């Protein structure tokens, strides 16, 4: 049985760039375009040439090999021809294979936002598409506000779609611009449009303002559309765009879609999806969404003991797809809700050998629950859990002891007379009976402590020279000024390995120091020091 082709257009670099707090550099855009190309995306929409110097520079050369490179812009303005419109000219002067025009499809928007007549808007769509086709470019028309426009005035919304199709647009894309439409509405309206424009030329562009952009994209597919627009990690203005990291695996792994449709992304390249999602977050200096479907760290994580027991017997009991299919991994979490199965599964994952009936396993379970009652959280601190487990099981060496540490914070005027705050830490450690005292200034007390602690560990120094503090997170809970503080730190090394540890105390500095000590102990353990 032959399957229908569904194309995917990624708008991360255009619509995604409108996300609050997201700013792409030129190098970021080039790298992301290459990653999308390698994944198998059909169209990479890069931005609006002429809108700013960065996008203009980006469109001087095509960054993709297989994917079509798309430039986004408005249809010609009323009162001038397409040949004399600078916006259209910038699109046609770019290195884009495809021109994506945005055109109003809601009569209310035409009158209020554009301030022109309905006929002028239709003429602008027609002329702009013809200009792109005449220049040898593929044309796509994003019918902005289409679904809201169809509900208000279906005849005019359809007229916009028909004008784009008649002028030669390869794709006529129906946009839920305000993100307020529901799946049943999307499916019904798309099906109605297919009576005027062939479904093989219809696309959908959904926003997530009701948390249904992904569902709306699939509803449009059921209604007859054959192109889906979206962004990696659901980036986009307001609440975001349809999340391609959810759409792609659903199309490939769910029989309802995989048996009827084919896409450019293969099952093999799908295994790199989690890494791609996290790479984007890393470029943007954003923490990955742990609870994101398919690619999040918690997407295949089991916390309750009874669930963990079932997962260990057969993963299908609580997993809808194999985690490795999207490049993710199964995690059986250790927490105050954990049972013996969680502990055994986590020990197995960490490579710590222990018999199922070993009484130390129950002692470890009790130790975990006791620690979590104090405020520790091992779900995001695997390294601290492994150290705790090895200590309870008697497998953890004692590398060094901290005899004392001190942190001073002083606010004073510098040599230029400017008021600044300085932090200095002193740490005294004992390694095999020999004391080492180190001092360091840092950007804050924790940084000073970190630098001082790692300044001289005697014979162990060579093992920690390449480690770097990557992230530092603080959570205050249980009260007010005397509250307990939980600190999570993440370290990395020259091999690209990362690990996280946790510390808890009523004193922020003490909690931080606990986490720093665990991080160094873990590194020494893994290096076989």
N, C-alpha and C positions, 0 to 999 in steps of 0.2 A: 504493500500500500504506500503510494507516494505521499510525502508530507509537504505542506505549504511552507514557503519561506517567510519568516518574520524578521524584519530588520530592526536593529537597535541603534538609536542615536543618543550619544552621551553628551550632556550639556553641563558637565562638571565645570569646565573652564569658562563657561558663559553664565548660565543661570546659577551654578554653584558658587561662582565668585561673588554673588550678591548676598551670600550668607554673612550674617553679622560676625565680625572678627576674622573673616577669611580674606587674605590678600595673597595672590599668586605673584611670584616674581617671574621674569621671563624664562629663567632656567626651570622653575617649577612647572610652567606650562609645557615646555618642551618635553620634560621628563614624563609628565602625566600623559601627554599625547602618545608618547612611545609605549607606555605601559598599556594604555587602552588599545592601541594597535596590536600589541602582542597578545592581548586577551582574546581578540577576535571581534571587537566592536565594529559595526559597519560604518558609522559616521561619528566623527569627533568634531563637535561644534566648538570652535576656539575662541569666540568672542566677537566683538564689533569693531572691525578695522575702521580707523578714523575717529573712534570715540575717545581714544587716549593714546599717548605715544607707545605704551607697552604693547597694546593690541595691534597697533599699526606695524610695529617691528616684528611681532609674532607672525603676521601674515605675509611677510616678505618671502618666506620659503615654506614649503610643505613639510611638516614634521613627521608625517605618517607614511608608511609604505603600502599597506593593504587598505586601511580604512580611508574613506573619503573625508577630505578636510573641508569643513563647512564654516562659512562666514555668516554672521547674523547681522541683520539690519532692518530698517523700516522700508516699507514701500515708498514710492515717490510722494513728495508733499503735494497737496492740492495747489493748483495755480501755476505749476511748472511741469515741464516734460521730464521723462525719465533721463533723457540725455543731458539735461541741465540740472539734475539733482546731485549735489555733492555727496550725499549719503549713498546713493546708488552707485555713483562713480567709484567711491572708495571700495565698495564691495567687489565691483568688476575689476578693479585694479589689483586686487589681492591675489595671492597664490591659491585661493580656495578652489576646490573642485565643484563645490555645491554652494549655492546662495540660499540662505534661509531668510525669507521675508516675514516680518510680523505685520499682520493686518487686522484691524478691528472687524469683528463679526457680530457685534452687538450694536444695534441702531442707537441705543442710549449712549454708548461710549463714543460712537462716531460724532454725535451731536455735541456731547459735553467735553470729551477729551480732545478730539481732533478739531472740532468747530467747523466742519465742512458738511456738505450735503451727502446724503446716502449714495447718490449717483457718482459724485466725485470719488468717494472711497472705493466703489466698485471699479471705476476707471483706473485708479491708482494701482489696484491689485493686478488688473489685466496688463497695463503698460509695463509695470515693473517685472512681471514674470516674462513677458515677451522680450524685454531687454536682456535678461539673463540668458534666455534660450538662444537669442541671436548672437550672444557673445560666446556661445558654445559651452555654457554652464548648465548643470542640472539645477532646477529650481524647486524649493520647498516653500510652502506658505503655511505659517503658523496662524491659524484663524483664532486670534486672541478673544477670550471671553465667549467662545463659541457656545458652550452649553447653557450659560446664562442667557446669551442672546437668543438661542433656539427656544428657550422656555418663554421668553417675552415676545419674540417675533420670529417664528420659525421660517417664514418666507424669506426674510432678509438674511438670516444666518445661512440658509441654504444658497441664496443668491451669491454670497461671498465665496462659499466653497465651490460652487459651480463656475464662477468667474475664474478662480485660480486654476481649476481643472481644464477649462476650455482654452485658457491661454497657454497651456503646456506644462503646468507644474507636475513634477514627477510624484510628489507627495503633497496631499492636502491634510494638514494636521489639525485636529480638533482639540482645542485647549480648554482645560478647566482652570482658567487663570486665577480665579479667586479661591479655588480649592473647596468649594462648598457643595459640589454635586455628590450624589450617592450612587453606588454601583448599579442599582436597578435603572436609575435614570440614564446613566452613561450607556448602558447596553441598549436600551430602547432607542435612544437618540442616534447612536451610531448605526443601528440597524435601519433607522429611517433614512439616514444620509446615504446609505449604500444604494438606495433606489435612484439616487441622482448622480452619485460619484462612486465608481467601482471600489469595493473594499480593498482590492489590491493596490489602490492608490491612497488609502486613508491611513492616517496615523493618529496617535493620542499623546497629549502632553498634559500630565496630571500634577497638580500641587496637593500638598499634604495637610491642608488646614483642618480637615476632619479626620486625620489619621487613616485615610482610605485611598491614598494615591496609588499604592500598589494594587489594591483591590479594584480600583477604577481602571487601571491599565489592563488588567485581565478581563474586566467587564467589556471594555472596548474591543479586546481581541475576540471575545465571544460574539460581540455584535457585528464583527466583520473587518475591523481595522487590522492592518498588517505591518504597521510600524509603531514602535513604542519608544518614547523619549523618557530619559531619566538621568539621574546623577549618581555617582558613587557615594555611598554612605548617606544617601538622601539629602545631600547639600542643596541649598536653594534659599531664596529670600523667604522671610516669615517662617513658616513651619517646614519649608523644604520642598523638594521635588520627589517624584516617585523614585524609590531606592533601587538602583540597578543591582546592588549586592543582594537584594531579595528577589528581584524579578528574574535574573539570569538563572540561578540554581533552580527556581521553581519551574521555569520553562524546560530545563534539561532533565530534572529528576522526578517530576510529577507526571505520571502517565497521561492524565487528562490533556496535558499540553505536549509532552515529548512524543506521544504517538501520532499527533496531528500536525505538529509544527517542527521546523528545524531552524536553527539560528547559526550565526557565524562562530560563536563560542563553542569549543569542543569540550568533551568530558575531561580530556587531558588538561586543557588550559584552565578549566574550572577549578582544578586542584590548587591553582595559584591565587584564587579569589581572596582568601583570608589575608594572605600576605599583601596583596594589592590594596585591600581596604586599610590595613594597618600602615602601609607605606604612605598612603595619602595623608592619614592622620599625623604621621611623623613629619612629613613635609610642612604641614600646617601648624605644627607644634600643639596639636590637640590630643587629649587623652581619648583612646578608642572607646567606643560605647561597648561596655562589657556585655550588655544585654541585647545587642543587635542580633537579629535572626541570622542564622547560618554562620556568620563570621565573628561574632562576639565571643569573648573568652568564656562567657557563661552559657552559650548556646547549647553546649553539650555537657553541662556540668550538673551533677547530681549531689544534693546535700542531705536529704532525709535518709536515714539508715535503711528503711524498708525499700526505698527506691534503689539505693546503692546495691543492695543484695540482689534485686531483680536484674539490674543492669549487668552485674558481674556474671549472671547466669546466661542472659541473652540481651544484648544491647537494644534490640528492637522493642523491648518492653517500655522504654522511655525515650527512644530516639526515632524520629520520623525519617531521617536519612543517615547514612554513615558519615560521621564527622570528617573523615579523610577525603570524602568526595569534594569538599569545598576547601580543603587544606587546613581544616580545624582539627582539634583533638578532643578526645573524651577526658573529662575530669571528674573524679569522685572526691568531693570536697570534704575537708576535715573541719568540723565546727562543733558547737555545743549541741547540735542536733545529730551529730554523727553516731553511727553504730560501729560495731566491730568490722562490718563489711567495708565501710568507708576507710577505716584505718588500714586494713589489709590491702585494699585496692591502691591506696596512695603509697604505701610502702613498696608495693610491687612496681608501681610507676617510677618510683625513685630508685629502684634497684637495690632496696634494702631487704636482704633475705631473712625471713622469719617464718616459722611454722605457724599454721592456723591456730593450733591449740597451745601455743606458747603463752604462759600466764603474763608475760611482760606486755603482750598486746593489750590486755585489759588495763594494765597499769598505765600504759600510754594513753588509752582512751580516757581514763579518769584524769590524767595530767592535762590533756587537752581541754576537757570540760572545766577543770579548775582554772586553767589559764584564761579561758574565754570568759569565765565568770568575773575575772579581774579586769577584763577589757581587751585582752588580746584577740586578734582576728587572723586566722591562718589561711583564710580563703585566698587572700591576695599576697601572702607571704610564705611561699613554698620553702624558701631557704631556711627561715626560722623554724618551720615545722620539721624539716629534715634534721636540723640540729637537735631539736627537742627529742625527736624519735631516737636518734642515735645516742643521745645522752641517757635516755631511759633504758634503751637496750644495751648500753655499755659499749657502744661502737665509736664514741666521739673522743678524739685525743684532746688534751688540754695544752694548747700551744703556748699561751702566755697568760699572765695575770696582770690586771690593772691595779696598781697599788694605790693610786690616787689621781684625780684630775681636778683642774681648776679653770674657770672661765671668768675673764674680766671684760666688762663692757664699759667703755668710757666715752663720754661726749666732751669734745674739746675742739679748740680752734687749730686748724692746720697751719702750715707755713704761709699760706696765702691769706690767712685771717678768716677762712671760711669755717663755719661750725659743722663738724662731722662727728659721726659715731664710729668708734674703733672697737674691735673685738679681738681679744688675745686669749689663747688657751695654752695650758701646760698639762702634759700627760706623763705619768711615770709608770712604766711597765716593767715586769720581771720576766725574763726569758731564760729558762734553765739556770735560775739563781743569779743572773746578772741583770742589774737595773739599767734602764735606758730612760733618759728624761728628754722630752722634745717640747718645743714651744713653736707656735705659729700664729700669725695674724690672719684673719679671714673676713669675708664679707658676711658678717653676722656671727653669733656665737657657735652655731652648729657647724658652719663651714670651718671656723677656726679649730674646733675640736676634731673634725674630720682630718684636716691637714696635719695637726699635731700628732694624732694617733697613728697616721700612716707615714710619719716622717722617718721613724727609725724603729724597726722591729727586729733588729739584730739579724740573725741567720734567716729569718723569714721575709726580710725586706724584698728580696728578689722576686718573690711570688706575688707581691701586691703593687709593684711599681706601675703596672699597666691598668689599674682599676680606676674608675671615675664615677663620682656620684652623679646620677642622671636625673633623679626625681626625689622630691622630699614633700611628703604630705602629712598634714596634721589634722586630727579630729579631736575636738574637745567634747566630752560628754559627762553625764552624771553631775550636774550641779553648776555653780557659778564660779567665783574666783578660786575656789578650792577644788575645781573639777579635775577629774582624771583625764589625762591626755594620751591619745594613741598616735604614734608616729610610724609611718610606713616610708621606708627608703628603698630606692632602686639603684643598683650599681651595675656597671658594665665593664668589660675588659677588652683588651686588644684583640681577642679572638671573636668578638661580636657576641659573646654570651652575656646574658642579663639575669639578675636575680633580685628578689625583694625580701626584705626582713621587717620585723615589727618590734616596737618597744612600747611599754606602757608604764606610766608613772603620774603622780600628781604634779611632778616637776617636768616641764617641757624638755629641759636640757638633759635630765636623767633618762627620759624616755628616748630621746634622740640618740644618746650615747649607747643605750642598750641595742638599738637597731644597728648602729655603726659597728659595734663589736660583733654582732651576729654576721653582718655582711663580710667582715674580714675573716672570721672563723670559717665561714662557708667557702670563701675563696681558697683558703689554705687547705681545707678538706678536699675540695675538688682537684687541687693541684697535687695532692698526695704529699704535702709538706711533712 
